[in-house]
Amino acid sequence: MATEARAADAAEARPGTMARPAPGAPDPALAPVPGHGAPAPSMLGTREFSLFYGTHPALKKVSFEVARHSVTAIIGPSGCGKSTLLRSFNRMNDLIPGVRTEGEIRVGGRGVGEVDPVELRRRVGMVFQRPNPFPKSIFENVAFGLRMLGIKDRAELEGRVELGLRRAAIWDEVRDRLERSALQLSGGQQQRVCIARCLAVEPEVILMDEPASALDPTATARIEELVLDLKTSYTILVVTHNMQQAARISDHTVFMLNGELIEHDETPRLFTSPRQKLTEDYITGRFG
């Protein structure tokens, strides 16, 4: 199996291949437009951002910033807009008929509407609530996005698949069975393969929509450890119903209610000294 260095050499050697930035490095496609001011210090941000399903307001004038190489958790009761906000950062909501938005939402200092959605979704990866491996081999699951990007060189594919699996902390468990179906893995292993598939295309941001809610406690702990390891190279935004999980893995927490951002603060402060009465009532179990 090719090493990480071999994959990098292969990428440099391919004629006509544009060099890709290192994980977490700013992508030229997402850089601020020249003449539009200095780059924003945050990796993700919204300003007075609203989203409507037809006439129904799902998000109402949401404004917040997410620092590079950090973990921000979004908490709140079901139906409060957590997942809708998450999916807005890679324009997944564009696929829903009747959706319209107002205000500003940015990735890397640039409005998401200014970036081709395919390129945006490569740079802003998504991990869903339930593991969703394809009915293919483990290798082909991780290589899927790479093949979609037009990468055909076997050495580069092998190197980047291995690197993705290593970063997802599952390489040692699957290295001798890469040609077996990913559907044969446990739920926790399947979710880490899905994370490896996301990492293989070298995103800057990882969006996670309750990534451990369908897993047992042991598998959940592995995912949480992985999130903490990944934040050194990626910006992570995670939706969770589990407030204890938010407290364990996040640097900042956003509390949402009825489509509105009620409070956004450093996680220890939000859970111990919330500024808003609604936040206190939610985290102490008075509702939700």
N, C-alpha and C positions, 0 to 999 in steps of 0.2 A: 504493500500500500504506500502511496506517495506521501512524503512528509510535507509539513507546512511550507518549508522552504522550497521544495520541489514545485508545489502548486504556484507559489509566487513567481518562480522562474518561468513556469509555463505561461502564466498570464502575461509576463513581460515579453515573452517570445512570440506570442500570437500576432501575426500581422494584422494591422487595422483594429486591434483591440484597444479601447480606451482604458487607461489605468483607473482602477477603482480606489476610492479613499479607504484608509484603514478604518476598522470598526470605530464608530463614534466620531470620526473626523467629519468636518463639514463637507457636504456634497455641493459641487458647483451649481447643479441644477436647482438646489434649494437655497443658494446664497441670495442675500438681498440684491435687488436690482441696483446697478450703479446709479448714483445720484439720489437714491432714496434714503440716505442717512447711513449711519454706522450700524454694523450688525447688532441685533438685539442680544443682550447677555444671556437670555434664556434660550432653551432649545424649543420649547412649545409655549404657545400663549394664545389667549383669546381676549377680545375687547368688545364688550357689549354684544356678545354673540348669542343670537336666538335662532332656533330651528322650529319649523312648523311642519306637522303632518297634515296637509290640507289647511284647514283653519285652526287646528288644535296646536297650541304652543307647547312643544315638548321641552324646550330650553328657553329661558327668559333672561336675556342680557347678562350672560355669564362672562366674567372677566377674571383671569388668573394667569400666572406664569409658572413654568416648570423649568428648573435649572438643569443644565447638562449633567450627565453622569450622576443622576439621582433617581430615587424611587418615590413616586407620588401615588398615594392610594386615594381612591374615590369611594366614599361610603355613603349610605343612605338607604331608606326603605325601598322596597320593590316599586318600580314605576316612577322613580324620582328623576330619571334622565341620565343615570350613570353611564349605561352602555351607549346611549345615544350620543353623549358627549365624547366618549372614547372613540366611537366609530367616525366621528366628524373629523378627526385628525388625519385619517387616510381616505376620506371621502367615500367610505362604504355606504353611507346613507344616500349617496347619489343614486344607488341602485333601486331605491324605493320610490315608486310613483307618487307624485304629489308633494315631495319634500321641497321646501325652500328655506333659505337661510338669510339672516341679516347680521350685520356686524362683521367682525374680523376674527379669523382663526389662522394661526401661523405655525409653520414648522421651519426651524433654522432661520427665523427672521423674515420669511417670505410667505405671503398668503397662499394657502393650499390651492386656491382656484387658479393661481398663476402657473401651477406645475402640472405637467401631464399626469393623469391619474395612475397610469401604469408605473411610471417612474416614481411617483409619490409612494405607491404601495410597496415598491421595492425598498425604499429608504425607510418606510414606516411599517414595520412588520406587525403581524397580528397573531395572537394565540387565543384560541376560543375556549369556551367554558368546558366543553367535552372534547376529549382527544378525537381528532378527525384524520387519522392516517388513511392514505389511499390504499386500495386493494392491490398493492404492489410490494416489491421487496423493500427491505429497510433502506438499502442503497438508493433505489429509485425514488423512494419517498423524499429523501434528503436532496437528491439530485434534481428533483422535479423543477424547482424554480430556476436552477442553473441552466437546465435544458431550455426552459422557456425564454431565457435571456440569450439563447443562441450559442451557449458553450458546448462544444462537441469534443474537444481534446480530452482523451481518456485520463491522461495524467493530471490535468487540471481538475477534472471532475472528481477523481479519487482523492486528491489532496484537499479539496474544499469540502467534500462529504466527510472525510475524516476530521477535519478541523471543526466543522459544525457539530459533529457528534461529541468531540472532545469538549467543546465549549458548553454543550448541553449536559455534560457529565454522565454520558451513557456509552461512550466508546468502549470501555473495558467490558461492558456487559454484552455488547453485540458484535464486537470486532470479528468473531469467528462465525457469524451467521448473517452476514450482510445480505445474502441472497435469499434469505427466508422472508416470508410474508410479515409485514409489520403488524398485521392483525393477530399474529400469534403471541404478541407481547402482552404484558400486563397493562392495566390502565395507566399506571404511573409511567411505565416505560414508553407507552404510546405517546403520552403527552410530552415527554422529553424528546422523542423523535420529531414530533411536530415543532418543538422549540428549535431543534437542530435544523429542520427544514427552513425555518424563519431565519436563523443565524447564517446559514450557508450563503445567502445572497448579500450578506454584509450590510444590514440595515444600520441606521443611526439610532432609531427609536424602536422600542418594542411595546406594543399595546397588549395588555393581558386582560381578558374579560373573565373574571372568576376562574383562573386556570387550575385551581385545586379543588373546586367545589364538588366534583364528581369522584374524588380520589379518597383512599383510606388515609388514616393519620400518618402512617409511615411514608407513603408516597407524597403526601402534602408537605411533610417536613423536607423531603428531598427537593421539591419545587421551591420552597421558601429559601433553602440554602443556595440554590441555583440563582435565584433572583438577587440575593445579596452579592454573589460572586460576579454576576453580569453587570451590575451597576458601575463597576470600574471602567467599563468600555461602552456602555449604552445608557441612554435615557429611557426609563421605564415608567409607564403609566398603567396602573393596575386597578381594576374594579373588584371590590370584594364586599360580601355581606358579613364577613367575619372580622369584627373589630379587633379581636386579639391578634389576628393575622396582620391587619394594618399596622398595629402597634409594633409587631415584631420586625416587619420588613421595610417599612417606609420611612423616609426622611421628612416628608410633608404629607398632610392629609387634607382632602377636600370633603366637606360635608354638604350634600345636596338634599333638597326637599322640594317636591312639586315643581321641578324644572329650574329651580333657583339655587345659586351657590350661596349657602348660608354662612359658611366659615371656611377659611383656608389658612392653615398655620403649620408650624413645625409640629410633627406628630406628638412628641412628649407634652408640649404645651396644650395642644388641642384636647388631648385626653385627660389631662390633669387640671387645667385651668381654662376651660373654654370661655370665650368672650360672649357668646350668644346663648341665651336661655334655651332656644330650640336645640342647639348642639348638646347642651348639658342634658336636656330631657331625653334625647335620642341615645346618647352613650350610656346613660344610667338606666335605660330600659323602660322609660315612661311611655314610649310609643315606638312603633316600627316593627 
